[in-house]
């Protein structure tokens, strides 16, 4: 089975980090930017690197952009170029289109014109940092929707030596423990009798307001 091919448009910090990560994972990556210097900097790290204006439909056609499985539009501050590029890519029939948004309004426009997924790297990083500040136990925070999220947290002191039935997290906080990470082992759908050990990591899903209450209670743990 052929590996997926990716095109990443915009070689700022976010776009170049995605291009490098995909390339390191062994995927074919086409990097595109209007800035020739940025293309020269990334060229040794990806399969192909091209300096091109992606707001020009003929240019994108010539690059064979519709043949890529996924196109990531990571254009920085130029919102107009981001929207126009997204429109053209959608019209050309790109199978999956992921676009970086600068703000909520930009994101709404991108969704309306057909982006399959809109990402907010600055906002999401802000959320991660904020949750880590609430509790040093919080290792990661992933927003699933406007209402639901997943957190990864070090097992708080109050939970160690107790099993999930004793903690009764679902009844007390309306959150569910999806998994428990122990060293390199991931226990998916743990049993009620499973005991939390020191250095375990809990993966918990719930409504944002319920997770917030859970985090605050265990913030000092």
C-alpha positions in Angstrom: 0.0 0.0 0.0 1.4 3.4 -1.1 2.3 5.9 1.7 0.2 9.0 1.9 1.6 12.1 0.1 1.4 15.5 1.8 1.8 19.0 0.6 2.4 21.8 3.1 1.9 25.4 2.1 3.6 28.1 4.2 7.0 27.5 5.6 6.8 29.5 8.8 7.6 27.9 12.1 4.3 25.9 12.2 4.4 24.8 8.5 8.1 23.9 8.5 7.7 21.9 11.7 4.9 19.9 10.2 6.8 19.3 6.9 9.9 18.2 8.9 7.9 15.9 11.2 6.1 14.2 8.2 9.3 13.8 6.3 11.0 12.3 9.4 8.2 9.8 9.6 9.0 8.6 6.1 6.3 10.3 4.1 6.7 12.1 0.8 6.3 15.9 1.4 6.0 18.8 -1.0 6.9 22.1 0.7 5.6 25.3 -0.9 6.2 29.0 0.0 6.5 32.2 -1.8 9.7 33.0 0.0 12.7 31.5 -1.9 15.0 31.6 1.1 12.5 29.5 3.2 12.3 27.0 0.4 16.1 26.7 0.3 16.2 26.2 4.0 13.6 23.3 3.9 14.7 21.7 0.7 17.2 19.3 2.2 14.6 18.0 4.6 11.6 17.2 2.3 11.0 15.3 -0.9 10.3 18.4 -3.0 10.4 22.2 -2.2 8.9 24.8 -4.5 8.7 28.6 -4.4 5.2 29.3 -5.8 2.2 31.6 -5.4 -0.6 29.4 -4.2 -3.3 32.0 -4.8 -2.8 31.3 -8.5 -4.9 28.3 -9.7 -2.8 27.5 -12.7 0.3 27.3 -10.5 -1.4 24.8 -8.2 -2.7 22.8 -11.2 0.9 22.6 -12.6 2.2 21.3 -9.2 -0.4 18.5 -9.4 -1.7 19.4 -6.0 -4.9 17.4 -6.4 -2.8 14.2 -6.5 -1.8 14.7 -2.8 -3.7 12.9 -0.2 -3.6 15.7 2.3 -2.8 19.4 1.9 -1.9 21.5 4.9 -2.4 25.3 4.5 -0.1 26.8 7.1 0.0 30.4 5.7 0.9 32.9 8.5 -0.5 36.4 8.9 -1.8 36.8 5.3 -5.4 35.8 6.0 -6.5 36.8 2.5 -4.0 34.4 0.9 -5.0 31.7 3.3 -8.7 31.9 2.3 -8.0 32.2 -1.4 -5.6 29.3 -1.4 -8.2 27.2 0.5 -10.9 28.1 -2.0 -8.8 27.1 -4.9 -7.6 23.8 -3.3 -11.3 22.9 -2.6 -12.3 23.7 -6.2 -9.4 21.5 -7.4 -10.7 18.6 -5.5 -8.0 18.0 -2.9 -9.1 14.9 -0.9 -8.3 16.3 2.6 -7.7 19.9 3.4 -6.3 21.1 6.8 -5.9 24.8 7.4 -4.3 26.9 10.1 -6.5 29.7 11.4 -5.3 33.0 12.9 -8.4 33.6 15.0 -12.0 32.3 15.5 -13.5 34.5 12.7 -10.8 33.3 10.2 -11.6 29.7 11.3 -15.4 30.1 10.7 -14.7 31.4 7.2 -12.3 28.5 6.5 -14.9 25.9 7.7 -17.7 27.5 5.5 -15.6 27.4 2.3 -14.8 23.7 2.8 -11.7 23.1 5.0 -12.0 19.6 6.4 -10.2 20.5 9.6 -9.3 23.9 11.0 -6.5 24.2 13.5 -5.6 27.0 15.9 -2.0 26.3 17.0 -1.5 29.4 19.0 -4.9 29.1 20.8 -4.4 25.3 21.4 -0.9 25.9 22.8 -2.4 28.6 25.0 -4.9 26.1 26.4 -2.2 23.5 27.1 -0.1 26.1 29.0 -3.1 27.3 30.9 -4.1 23.8 32.0 -0.5 23.1 33.0 -0.5 26.3 35.1 -3.7 25.2 36.8 -2.1 21.9 37.8 1.6 20.9 37.2 0.2 17.3 36.9 -1.5 18.1 33.6 0.8 16.9 30.7 -1.5 17.5 27.8 -4.9 18.9 26.9 -6.7 18.0 23.7 -9.9 19.8 22.7 -12.3 17.4 21.0 -15.1 19.9 20.5 -16.5 23.1 22.0 -17.8 21.0 24.9 -15.5 18.0 25.3 -11.8 17.5 25.9 -9.2 14.9 26.9 -6.5 15.5 29.5 -3.4 13.5 30.3 -2.2 13.9 33.8 0.3 12.4 36.2 -1.6 10.4 38.9 -2.2 12.9 41.8 -0.9 11.9 45.2 -4.5 11.4 46.4 -5.1 8.7 43.8 -2.1 6.5 44.3 -2.8 3.1 45.9 -6.5 3.4 45.2 -8.4 1.6 42.5 -10.8 3.3 40.0 -13.9 2.0 41.9 -12.7 3.7 45.1 -11.9 6.9 43.3 -15.3 6.8 41.6 -14.3 9.6 39.2 -17.3 9.0 36.9 -19.8 9.6 39.6 -18.0 12.4 41.4 -16.8 14.4 38.4 -18.8 13.0 35.4 -15.4 12.2 33.7 -14.2 8.9 32.4 -10.7 7.3 32.7 -10.0 6.1 29.1 -6.6 4.7 29.8 -3.8 4.4 32.3 -0.2 4.6 31.1 2.4 2.7 33.2 6.0 3.2 31.9 5.7 2.2 28.2 2.5 0.2 28.7 -1.0 1.6 27.8 -3.9 0.0 29.7 -6.9 0.8 27.4 -10.3 0.7 29.1 -9.0 -0.2 32.6 -11.1 -2.2 35.0 -12.7 -0.8 38.2 -10.3 -2.9 40.3 -7.1 -1.5 38.6 -5.0 0.3 41.1 -3.3 3.6 40.4 0.5 3.5 41.0 3.1 6.1 41.4 4.2 7.6 38.1 1.1 6.4 36.3 -0.5 8.8 33.8 -4.3 9.0 33.6 -6.0 9.7 30.3 -9.4 11.3 31.1 -12.3 12.5 28.9 -15.2 14.7 29.9 -17.1 17.9 29.4 -14.8 20.9 29.8 -16.6 22.2 32.9 -16.3 18.8 34.6 -12.7 18.4 33.7 -12.0 21.9 35.1 -13.6 20.9 38.4 -11.6 17.7 38.4 -8.3 19.5 37.7 -8.9 22.1 40.5 -9.7 19.4 43.1 -6.5 17.5 42.2 -4.3 20.6 41.5 -2.3 20.2 44.7 -2.0 16.5 44.3 
